[in-house]
């Protein structure tokens, strides 16, 4: 599922540290540049790149899903409602029902 895709150690570590803090009925909502499948790496540029002087990396969504699933959480991705035609996606994570 994640073959050929990378994920920043910082992004994964931050996600790993955040999930245990969730209330059983709580949700984590994050807007970022997530890939949601390995095919996206073949269909376009997914970083790293520069944006206003900062390095921008696309975050490996399938890896975050796998990590969360093994710890009892569901992760879903949807279009960013404020800019549906952009590459920005919304990640929502919560305790698995």
C-alpha positions as CSV (number, residue, x, y, z in Angstrom):
1,X,0.0,0.0,0.0
2,X,2.8,2.5,0.8
3,X,5.5,1.1,-1.5
4,X,7.6,3.8,-2.9
5,X,6.0,6.5,-0.7
6,X,7.8,8.3,2.0
7,X,6.7,10.2,5.1
8,X,8.5,12.7,7.1
9,X,9.7,11.3,10.4
10,X,8.4,14.5,12.0
11,X,4.9,14.2,10.6
12,X,4.6,10.5,11.7
13,X,6.1,11.3,15.1
14,X,3.7,14.2,15.7
15,X,0.7,12.1,14.6
16,X,1.8,9.2,16.9
17,X,2.1,11.6,19.8
18,X,-1.3,13.2,19.1
19,X,-3.5,10.1,18.8
20,X,-3.2,8.9,22.4
21,X,-4.4,12.3,23.6
22,X,-7.8,11.9,21.9
23,X,-10.9,11.6,24.0
24,X,-12.8,8.5,22.9
25,X,-15.4,10.7,21.2
26,X,-12.9,13.3,19.9
27,X,-11.5,13.8,16.5
28,X,-8.3,15.1,15.0
29,X,-8.8,17.3,12.0
30,X,-5.9,18.4,9.9
31,X,-5.6,20.2,6.6
32,X,-2.4,19.5,4.7
33,X,-0.9,18.2,1.5
34,X,-1.7,14.5,1.9
35,X,-1.3,11.8,-0.7
36,X,-4.0,9.3,-0.5
37,X,-2.6,6.6,-2.8
38,X,0.8,5.5,-4.2
39,X,-0.4,6.3,-7.7
40,X,-0.4,10.0,-6.9
41,X,3.4,10.0,-6.7
42,X,3.4,8.9,-10.4
43,X,0.9,11.4,-11.5
44,X,2.4,14.7,-10.3
45,X,4.9,16.5,-8.3
46,X,4.5,15.8,-4.6
47,X,7.5,17.6,-3.1
48,X,9.7,18.5,-1.5
49,X,9.3,21.9,-2.9
50,X,9.6,25.6,-1.9
51,X,6.7,27.8,-0.9
52,X,7.4,31.3,0.3
53,X,10.9,30.3,1.5
54,X,9.8,27.1,3.3
55,X,10.3,23.5,2.3
56,X,7.0,21.8,1.6
57,X,6.6,18.0,1.7
58,X,3.6,16.0,0.8
59,X,2.5,13.7,3.7
60,X,2.0,10.0,3.0
61,X,-1.7,9.5,3.9
62,X,-1.7,5.7,3.5
63,X,1.2,5.3,5.9
64,X,-0.7,7.5,8.5
65,X,-3.8,5.3,7.9
66,X,-1.9,2.1,8.5
67,X,-0.2,3.4,11.6
68,X,-3.4,4.6,13.1
69,X,-5.3,1.4,12.2
70,X,-2.8,-0.7,14.0
71,X,-3.5,1.4,17.1
72,X,-7.3,1.3,16.9
73,X,-8.0,4.6,15.1
74,X,-9.7,5.3,11.8
75,X,-8.3,7.9,9.4
76,X,-10.2,9.4,6.5
77,X,-9.4,11.9,3.8
78,X,-11.7,14.4,2.1
79,X,-11.4,17.4,-0.2
80,X,-10.6,20.7,1.6
81,X,-14.1,22.4,1.4
82,X,-12.7,25.9,1.2
83,X,-10.6,25.1,-1.8
84,X,-11.9,21.8,-3.4
85,X,-9.8,22.2,-6.5
86,X,-6.5,22.5,-4.6
87,X,-4.2,19.7,-3.6
88,X,-5.0,20.3,0.1
89,X,-6.9,17.5,1.8
90,X,-8.6,17.2,5.2
91,X,-7.5,14.3,7.4
92,X,-10.0,13.2,10.1
93,X,-8.9,10.7,12.7
94,X,-10.9,9.2,15.6
95,X,-11.1,6.1,17.8
96,X,-12.4,3.2,15.8
97,X,-16.0,2.3,16.6
